[in-house]
Amino acid sequence: MAEELSTIDVISRGRLDMGFIKGVPYEFPASNQNPVGVMDRFWEALDFIVKAMTTHDEIFNWEGEFFHYRQVNVWPRVWQEPHPPIWTTTGNISQAYVLGERGYVMATLGSGYNTRPLYDAYRKGYISKGRPAPGADRFAYLGLVAVADDETEARRRGELVAGYLRSSSIVHIPFRNPPGFLSVENNARLLRGETPPRSFTKDNRPIDMRSASVEELINAGILFCGTPDQVYRQLVDFCKYCGGMGNLLMMGHAGFMSHEDTVDNLALFANEVLPRLRRYQQPDPEAAVAAAGPVSARDRPGDLVDATMVAQS
């Protein structure tokens, strides 16, 4: 994979950003993969790819716990030095801290107004390596977007795009938590009902993305929906809450949206919301770090598989 990615980076003249994820629980049985130790395999695979991209003076052998390669020599060399930007995702405090230590761009999905603790853990991990406060470009958030010229039409589109979230309830129950995906400790927490909600509204009400109304999804910062002015204000409010969020991973076509709805949705956002977002001044990163406070035991690396994702899958 490292060689293919390097080739794309060269062909695109340095336009490649690389995204790495471990996958969701139900992908493992469907692809006949073993979920045991998934995070250990993930980190080793990522470390190997980075080493392959950044080693230029000699070939090397990789003898890891899960992967074994001889005489690794990636050609062509990457265009971006030392390697293209790396993105990955999490909904877990401890893993957010690790991603901050590593300096990768961190994306979250569906965390709504539960996002700030994740971003703050990342900030603590980031500065722990002697770096200045991370800018807004280190943070990404995947949000559903439904824009229309009037609020009634926007809400109709919001219902359509929200169908993407509601479809997750059709996952075959045994596939939601395949044996070995979660640790024994996290499985025990699930059985005891101790797993906290993944998503919260701005006024701290927990919601379930699978069954929440459009209004609840808007209040939770999961769906940005309304007229262009309303969507812009919702996004700015969310950025302020996050202490800075420079990458919106917009889902403007999902659920039951038609081609016509999608085209109009994307065009309105591109023409009437995006130009204003480009001019928006992100919050001060140093102030966000100061507000995050000292590192706590909760921030430190622990079980890096997110049990709340399983609970709501």
N, C-alpha and C positions, 0 to 999 in steps of 0.2 A: 504493500500500500504506500509506503514512503516514497518509492520511486514514481508511482503514478501521480501522487500529489505534487512531487517536485516538478514533474513534467507539466502539469496543469499550471503551476505557478510560473514556469518559464514561458509557456505559450501565452498566458494572459498578461505577461509583463508585470507580475507582482500584484495581481488583483485578487488572489486567492485568500480567503479566510477558511480555516479548517474547523469543522465542528465534530466533536466526539461525544457520544452518549452511550450508556450501558443498555438502554432499552427498557420497555415497560414489562411487567410480569408476564402478561399473556403472550408475548412474543417468543418466550422460551419454549414452552411445550409445542407451539405451532411450528417452530423451526427445528424441533428435536434437539435442543441445546440443554446443557446441564446448568441450572441456575446457581449451583453451589459455588461460592467463592467468586461471584461475578465481579465484585469491585476489585478484588485482588488481580484478577485477569485484566480488568479494564486499565488499572494503573500501570501494570507491567507493559501492556500493549502500547499505551500512550508514551511511556518512557522510552520504549524501544524506537518508536517512530521518530521522536524528537532527537534521540542520539544518532539515528541513521541520517537525519537531515543535517545535523550540525557537525558531523565528523568528516573532515575533508583531507586530513594529512595521511591517513592510513586506513586500511581495512580493519575490521574488528569482528570478533565472534560474540554472539549473545547466547549465554547459557543461563536462562532464568528459570523460575519455578514452573512456568507454563509454556514458554516459547523458547525454541532453540534454533539459531541460525548461524551459519558459518560464512566467513569471508564476506561480510556485508560491505557494500560499496555502492552508494546511491549515485546514479547518473541519469539526467543532468543534475547539477547542484541547484538548490533552490535560488530563486531570483531575490526573494526577500531574506535578508540576514537578520538574526541567525536562522529564522524559520518563519513561515507565514503565521499570522495571528491565530491563536487557538481559542476556540469557544467550547464551553460545555455547560451542562445544566445541573440544577439541583433544587431540591425543596427541603434540604436538611441543613441545620445550623452548623454541625461539625464539618460537613463537606464544604460548605461555603467558606469556612475558615481556611481549609486546605487549598481551595481554589484561589483564595486571596494570597496565600503564601506563594503559590506557583505563578500568580500574576495573569492567569488566563481570564478571558472575558467570561462573565457568569450570566447565564440566562435563567429566568424562572418562568413558570407557566401556572396560571390558576391560583397563585398565592395571594392575589388581591391585596387587601390591607393587612396581610400577614407578611408582606415582602420586606419591610424595613428591617426586622431582626436578621433576615438572611443577608441583606446588603451590609448591615453593620458588622456581622461576623466576618464577611469578606474583607471589609475595611481593616478590621483588626489583624487578620492574617496578612494582608497586603503590607501594612506598615511594620509588621513584626520582622520583615526582612530588610529594614533600613530604608525603605522607599518613602517618598512623600505621599501624601494622601491620594488615593486613586481618583481619577476624574470620572465624569459621567460616562465616558466611552468604555469603561470597564464593565458597565452594567447593561443588561438587555432584559426586556420583558415581552412575553408573547401575549398580546391582547386581541380579543375579537373586536371588530370594528363594523359598525353599521351607520352610514351617513345618508341623509336625504335632505331635500330642500325644506320639508316640513316635518315636525316631530312625529305626527301620526304615521307617516310613511316610514320614518326611521325606526319606529317601534315595530312595525310590521317586519322590516328587514332584520331587526334584532331577534325576533322570534325565529326567523328562518335560520340565521347563523348560529343561534343557540342550540339548534338541533344537533350540532356537532358534539356538544357536551352531553346532551341527553342520550346520545347513542351509546355512550360508554357503559350504560346499564345492561346492554345486551351481551356483554362478555360472558362466556361460559364460566360458571362459578368456580369449578376446579382450576381454571386457568388464571384466576385473579391473584392467587398466592401459591405458585407451584412450590413443592417441597424444596427447601434449600435456598429460596430467594431471600427470605428474611432470616435473621439469626433466631436462635431459640428465645433469647430475651425479648426481641421485638414481637415474635409470635405470641409469647406469653402476655405481653402488653395488649395485643389485639384481643386476645381471648378475655382479658379482664376489662376490656372497654376503656383502656387508659390512653389510647392514641388520640392526641388532640386534633381538632378540626384543622383542615388544611387552609381553608379560605374564610376570611372575615370581611364584613362590611366596614365602612369608615367609622361607624359608631360601635364597632367591636361585637357585632352579632355574627355568630358562625353560620355559614351556609354550606349546602351541598350543591356543587356545580351541576350535578345530574338532574336536580329537580327544582332549582331556584328559578324564580320568575325573572323576566327581563329587568324589571326595576331592581331586584336584589342583585343581579349580576352587574348592573351599572353601579350600584352603591358599593359593590365589592371591588370595583376596579378591574373586573374580569372582562366586561363588555363596555366598550366606549361607543355610545349610541346617542344619536340625536341630529340636530342641524349642525352644519359646520362650526358655528360658534359654540354650541354646546359641547361637541366632541373636543374642540380645542381646549375649552376650559377644563373638561374632565381630565384630559391628558396632562395639562399643566398642574392641576391639583395633585395628580398622582406623582408627577416628577418631584414636586415640592415635598410631598410626604416621604418619598424614597430618599431624599437628600441628594438627588441627581440620578437620572436614568437616561442615557444618551442613545439607546438603540431600541426602537419599537419594532418588534417582530409582528407586523400586522397580519392578522388573519381576516382578510376581507372577502374571502370566498370559502364558505364552509356550510355544513348542514344541508339545508334545502334551498339555497339561493339559486335562482335561475341565472342563465347567462346574461340576460338583460339587466337584472338587479346587480349582478357582480360588476359589469362594465360601468354602470352609473355610480355604484358605490366607490369603486376605485378612482374613477375620474373626479368625483367630487372631493374625495380626500386629497388627491394629488394636486388639484387646482386651488382648493379653498382652505385646507387645513395644513398640509405639509409646508407651504412657504412660510406660514406663521411659526410653525415649530422650528424651522431652521433659524429663525431670528430670536427664538426664545433663549434667554440667558439662564443656564443651569445653576442650581444652588452652589454655594461655595464648598468645595470638597474638604477643606480644612475644618470648616464648621461642622460638617457631617461626621468627620472622624471624632471631633471633640464630643459631639452629642452621643456617639456610640458608646463611650465610657471604656473602662478597663476590660481586659480579657477575663472572662469567667470560665468556670469549669464546663459550662454549657457550650462554650465556643470551641473547646479543645476537641481534637479528633476522637470520635468514639465509633459507634456503629454507623457506617456511612451509607447504609441502604435506607431509603425513606419509607418508613412504615405508614405514614399518612397517605402516601400515594396509593398503597395497596388498599387501605381502608376505604378510599373513595373510588377505587377502580371498579 
